[in-house]
Amino acid sequence: MKRGAFQTYCYVVAGLGFYVLATHIPDLSRGLLSAAFLASLVVLGELSPVPVPRGKGSVSVTAPLLFTIAVLHGPAYAAWIASMATLRKKDILGQVPFHIVLFNRGMLVLSVHAFSLAYQGFGGRIGFFGGYRDLIALVVGAVLFNLVNSIIVSTGFAFMLNASVLSVLRQNIIPSLPSILALIPVGVLMTVVCVQSEPWYLLLFWIPLLVAKYSLEKYNDLREAYSEMAGALSNAIDVRDSYTRGHSERVADYAAMLAQELKMTDDKIDLIRYVGLLHDVGKVGIRDAIMKKPGTFTYDEYQEMKRHSAMGADMLVGMKFLGKGQDWVRHHHERWDGKGFPDGLQGEDIPLEARMLALADSFDAMTTDRPYKKKMSFEDAKEEIARCSGTQFDPDLVPAMMKVMDKLIAGRK
């Protein structure tokens, strides 16, 4: 049902877009060469999007170019170029479902048509650009372009996810608006360049864009290398003990979910995930006789096992991309009441991220089988963490961890 409703919605958006195209036929006797050149730049922009860090899509200069085309050549040229020049290779080769291809065409046409209506409605002149009135009209049009685009896309996601449009806007679209709106000054600058000189000068925009594309691709490659390295080290730790296999990855996931619940930045969430993967790296220095012992530890064995957090911290010193991650590893077995190890830190003297790792680590230890105990259910582990709030765990973090556990419990049903 949801799939059928979404497809119907795609065809409705596409139909509205095609209606705009049918009622706005460009006059090919005027400005054809300039419009064709600008259309080629749109194609180039779609072929060379700048990647966004953390794998969250890409940004192209398509939108500001469409603003420029609408101002210089009018809504008809802008609508047709928006529908045709934004087609990508995978669209043409059938790698994208047909209704999605049509939806994207309609969405772009309606968005750029909204820009044109707002631009002219606020006194903007077609073929000219100068003065505050044209500037204000372009900014208003660009804002409306992004608003219409966001609403159309969010409604589509709402049909797919059976969620409300407002929730989709809040969770997926609104966080990206600063990046989208940052392109408005680029549209203004492009329009000024075309009006004051010639459209060919827009080629100069591709020099910094190509530099940014190259730099961000290398940055993403480096981040991927860090992630792979951390993952390989965590696997090397976990493979020594069949009872804890996958432990580091789960702790990293739980800690990252907790960081998200605390509204931390994306960079901090990524860093906590890396350190979560490496929180037990010091166990590579613990003897197999202890690591793989099937029963409980003697006092001396337990004292040796406790050394792993300090050893792990020493191993991470010098890894600059982890920041202060070695401190989080050293102190992830400290307790809020000061009865933990290795340094017996208490309360807020323990680094916040170490307190977060302690919650994630303890939750996974409770909910997985160990040689000396059977696993708890998620519900029982939740009760245990609540019981230990203020003694073992930071009482200010426990409510956020409760929300994480609720999500994990809901995901298992």
C-alpha positions in Angstrom: 0.0 0.0 0.0 2.8 2.4 1.0 4.7 1.6 -2.2 1.6 2.2 -4.4 0.9 5.5 -2.6 4.5 6.6 -3.1 4.4 5.8 -6.8 1.2 7.6 -7.3 2.7 10.6 -5.5 5.7 10.4 -7.9 3.4 10.5 -10.9 1.4 13.4 -9.5 4.6 15.5 -9.0 5.8 14.5 -12.5 2.5 15.4 -14.0 2.5 18.8 -12.4 6.0 19.3 -13.7 5.1 18.3 -17.2 2.1 20.7 -17.1 4.5 23.6 -16.3 6.8 22.5 -19.2 3.8 22.3 -21.6 2.6 25.8 -20.7 6.1 27.3 -20.8 7.8 26.8 -24.2 11.0 28.8 -24.5 11.6 31.2 -27.4 14.5 29.5 -29.2 15.1 32.6 -31.3 16.4 34.5 -28.3 19.4 33.6 -26.1 19.7 30.1 -27.3 23.5 30.0 -27.4 23.9 31.5 -23.9 21.1 29.2 -22.5 22.7 26.1 -24.1 26.1 27.0 -22.6 24.5 27.4 -19.1 22.7 24.1 -19.6 26.0 22.4 -20.3 27.3 23.8 -17.0 24.3 22.3 -15.3 25.2 18.9 -16.9 28.8 19.4 -15.8 27.7 20.3 -12.3 25.6 17.1 -12.1 28.6 15.1 -13.3 31.0 16.7 -10.7 29.2 17.0 -7.4 31.3 17.8 -4.4 31.1 15.0 -1.8 29.9 15.9 1.6 31.9 14.5 4.6 30.7 11.4 6.5 29.0 10.0 3.3 26.0 12.2 3.5 25.5 12.8 -0.1 26.9 15.5 -2.3 26.4 19.1 -3.3 26.4 20.5 -6.8 26.0 24.0 -8.3 22.9 23.0 -10.1 20.5 25.2 -8.0 22.5 28.5 -8.3 22.9 27.8 -12.1 19.2 27.4 -12.4 18.6 30.7 -10.6 21.0 32.4 -13.1 19.2 30.8 -16.1 15.8 31.9 -14.7 17.0 35.5 -14.2 18.7 35.8 -17.6 16.5 33.8 -19.8 13.1 33.5 -18.0 11.1 30.7 -16.5 10.6 28.7 -19.6 14.3 28.1 -20.3 14.9 27.4 -16.6 12.1 24.8 -16.4 13.2 22.9 -19.5 16.9 23.0 -18.6 16.0 21.8 -15.0 14.1 18.9 -16.5 16.6 17.8 -19.1 20.1 18.8 -18.1 19.9 17.2 -14.6 19.5 13.7 -16.0 22.3 11.5 -14.9 23.9 8.5 -16.6 22.2 6.1 -14.2 18.8 7.7 -15.0 19.3 7.1 -18.7 20.6 3.6 -18.3 17.6 2.5 -16.3 19.5 2.0 -13.0 17.0 4.3 -11.3 13.3 3.3 -11.1 11.3 5.1 -13.8 8.9 6.7 -11.4 11.8 8.1 -9.4 13.3 9.6 -12.6 10.0 11.2 -13.4 9.6 12.4 -9.8 13.0 14.1 -9.8 12.2 15.9 -13.1 8.9 17.1 -11.8 10.3 18.2 -8.4 13.1 20.3 -10.1 10.7 21.9 -12.6 8.2 22.8 -9.8 11.0 24.2 -7.6 12.6 26.3 -10.3 9.1 27.5 -11.4 8.5 28.6 -7.8 11.7 30.5 -8.0 10.7 32.3 -11.2 7.2 33.2 -9.8 8.8 34.6 -6.6 11.5 36.5 -8.5 9.1 38.2 -10.8 6.5 38.7 -8.1 9.0 40.6 -6.0 9.9 42.9 -8.9 12.9 41.0 -10.3 13.6 41.8 -14.0 14.2 39.1 -16.6 17.4 39.7 -18.6 18.7 42.3 -16.1 20.2 42.1 -12.6 21.2 45.1 -10.5 20.0 47.0 -7.5 18.4 46.0 -4.3 15.0 45.0 -5.8 16.6 42.3 -8.1 18.8 41.1 -5.2 15.9 40.8 -2.8 13.8 39.1 -5.5 16.5 36.5 -6.2 17.0 35.7 -2.5 13.3 35.3 -1.9 13.0 33.1 -5.0 16.0 31.0 -3.9 14.4 30.5 -0.4 11.1 29.5 -2.0 13.0 27.1 -4.4 14.5 25.3 -1.4 11.3 25.4 0.5 9.3 23.8 -2.3 12.0 21.3 -3.0 12.2 20.3 0.7 8.4 19.9 1.0 8.1 17.8 -2.1 11.0 15.5 -1.1 9.8 15.3 2.5 6.3 14.3 1.4 7.8 11.6 -0.8 9.8 10.2 2.2 6.7 10.4 4.4 4.9 8.2 1.9 7.8 5.7 1.8 8.3 5.6 5.6 4.7 6.0 6.7 5.7 9.0 8.7 4.6 12.6 9.0 6.0 15.2 6.7 7.0 17.4 9.6 9.0 14.6 11.2 10.8 13.9 8.0 11.5 17.6 7.5 12.9 17.9 11.1 15.1 14.8 10.9 16.4 14.8 7.4 15.9 18.1 5.6 16.3 20.8 8.2 19.8 19.8 9.2 21.0 20.2 5.6 19.4 23.6 5.1 22.5 25.6 6.1 24.5 23.9 3.3 21.7 24.4 0.8 21.1 28.1 1.7 24.9 28.7 1.5 24.5 28.3 -2.3 22.3 31.3 -2.6 25.2 33.8 -2.6 26.8 31.6 -5.3 23.7 32.1 -7.4 23.8 35.8 -6.8 27.5 35.9 -7.8 26.9 33.8 -10.9 24.1 36.0 -12.0 26.2 39.2 -11.5 29.1 37.6 -13.5 26.8 36.8 -16.4 25.1 40.2 -16.5 28.3 42.2 -16.1 30.5 40.2 -18.4 29.8 36.9 -20.3 28.5 33.5 -19.2 31.8 32.0 -20.3 33.4 33.4 -17.2 31.4 31.0 -15.1 34.0 28.4 -16.0 36.2 30.0 -13.4 33.8 28.7 -10.8 34.9 25.2 -11.6 38.5 25.7 -10.5 37.7 26.1 -6.7 34.9 23.5 -7.1 37.3 20.9 -8.5 39.9 21.7 -5.8 37.1 21.3 -3.1 36.0 18.0 -4.8 39.5 16.6 -4.8 40.2 17.7 -1.2 36.9 16.3 0.2 37.4 13.0 -1.7 40.8 12.7 -0.1 39.4 13.6 3.3 36.7 11.0 2.9 39.3 8.4 1.9 41.3 9.2 5.0 38.3 8.9 7.2 37.5 5.5 5.6 41.1 4.4 6.2 40.8 5.4 9.9 37.5 3.4 10.2 39.0 0.4 8.5 42.1 0.5 10.7 40.0 0.8 13.9 37.8 -2.0 12.7 40.7 -4.3 11.9 42.2 -3.7 15.3 38.9 -4.4 17.1 38.5 -7.6 15.1 42.0 -8.7 16.1 41.0 -8.2 19.8 37.6 -9.9 19.5 38.9 -12.9 17.5 41.0 -14.0 20.5 37.8 -14.7 22.6 34.8 -16.3 21.0 32.6 -15.0 23.9 33.4 -11.4 23.1 33.4 -11.6 19.3 31.7 -8.5 17.9 31.8 -6.8 21.3 33.9 -3.8 20.2 31.6 -3.1 17.2 28.5 -3.3 19.4 30.1 -1.0 22.0 31.0 1.4 19.3 27.4 1.4 18.0 25.9 1.8 21.4 28.2 4.7 22.3 27.5 6.4 19.0 23.8 6.1 19.6 24.2 7.6 23.0 26.2 10.5 21.5 23.4 11.1 19.0 20.9 11.0 21.9 23.0 13.7 23.6 22.9 15.8 20.4 26.7 15.8 19.9 28.2 16.9 16.7 28.8 14.5 13.8 32.5 14.7 14.2 32.3 13.8 17.9 29.9 10.9 17.2 32.4 9.6 14.6 35.3 10.0 17.1 33.4 8.2 19.8 32.6 5.4 17.4 36.4 5.0 16.5 37.4 5.0 20.2 34.6 2.5 20.9 36.1 0.1 18.4 39.4 0.4 20.2 38.3 0.6 23.8 39.7 -2.9 24.5 42.8 -2.7 22.4 45.0 -3.2 25.5 43.7 -6.8 25.8 46.2 -7.8 23.1 48.8 -7.5 25.9 46.9 -9.9 28.2 48.0 -13.5 28.3 45.8 -16.1 26.5 45.6 -18.1 29.7 43.7 -15.2 31.2 41.8 -14.0 28.2 40.4 -17.4 27.4 40.0 -18.7 30.9 36.5 -20.3 31.1 35.9 -19.6 34.8 36.2 -16.7 37.1 39.5 -15.0 37.7 41.7 -15.3 40.7 42.7 -12.1 42.5 46.0 -11.9 40.7 44.5 -12.7 37.3 41.9 -10.0 37.8 44.6 -7.5 38.7 46.4 -8.4 35.4 43.2 -8.1 33.4 42.5 -4.7 34.9 45.7 -3.5 33.3 44.2 -3.6 29.8 42.6 -0.1 29.9 45.9 1.6 30.8 47.8 -0.5 28.3 45.3 0.4 25.6 45.6 4.1 26.4 49.4 3.8 26.1 49.0 2.1 22.7 46.8 4.9 21.3 49.2 7.8 22.3 50.4 9.5 19.2 47.3 8.7 17.1 46.4 12.3 16.5 43.1 11.6 14.7 41.7 10.2 18.0 42.3 13.4 19.9 42.0 12.6 23.6 40.7 9.2 22.8 43.4 7.5 24.8 42.1 9.1 28.0 38.6 7.7 27.2 40.1 4.3 26.8 42.1 4.6 30.0 39.1 5.6 32.1 36.2 3.6 30.6 36.2 1.3 33.7 36.1 4.1 36.2 32.9 4.3 38.3 30.8 7.4 39.2 31.4 6.6 42.9 35.1 6.4 42.5 35.4 2.6 43.0 36.6 1.8 39.4 40.0 1.4 37.8 42.8 2.2 37.0 42.9 5.6 38.8 39.8 5.6 41.0 38.5 8.8 39.4 35.1 9.9 40.7 32.1 11.9 39.2 32.9 14.5 36.6 36.6 13.9 37.0 36.0 11.0 34.7 36.0 12.3 31.0 32.4 12.5 29.7 33.2 10.2 26.8 34.7 7.6 29.1 31.5 7.6 31.1 29.6 7.1 27.9 31.8 4.2 26.9 31.3 2.7 30.4 27.6 2.6 29.8 27.9 1.1 26.3 30.5 -1.5 27.5 28.5 -2.5 30.5 25.2 -2.9 28.5 26.9 -5.2 26.0 28.6 -7.2 28.8 25.2 -7.7 30.4 23.4 -8.8 27.2 26.0 -11.3 25.9 27.0 -14.7 27.2 30.3 -14.9 29.1 32.1 -18.0 30.5 31.1 -16.9 34.0 27.5 -15.8 33.4 24.5 -16.1 31.2 23.3 -13.0 29.3 20.5 -10.8 30.5 17.6 -9.8 28.4 17.7 -6.2 27.2 14.8 -5.3 29.5 16.7 -6.8 32.6 19.9 -4.9 31.6 17.9 -1.7 31.4 16.7 -2.3 34.9 20.2 -3.0 36.1 21.6 0.1 34.6 18.8 2.2 36.2 19.6 0.5 39.6 23.3 1.4 39.2 22.6 5.1 38.3 24.6 7.3 40.7 26.9 4.6 41.8 28.5 2.9 38.8 27.1 5.2 36.1 26.7 8.9 35.6 23.1 9.7 36.7 22.9 12.5 34.1 23.8 10.1 31.3 21.5 7.2 32.3 18.2 8.8 31.0 19.8 9.2 27.5 21.0 5.6 27.7 17.5 4.5 28.6 16.3 6.0 25.3 19.0 4.2 23.4 18.0 0.9 25.1 14.3 1.6 24.3 15.2 1.9 20.6 17.3 -1.3 20.7 14.4 -3.2 22.4 11.9 -1.8 19.9 14.2 -2.9 17.0 14.2 -6.5 18.3 10.4 -6.8 18.2 
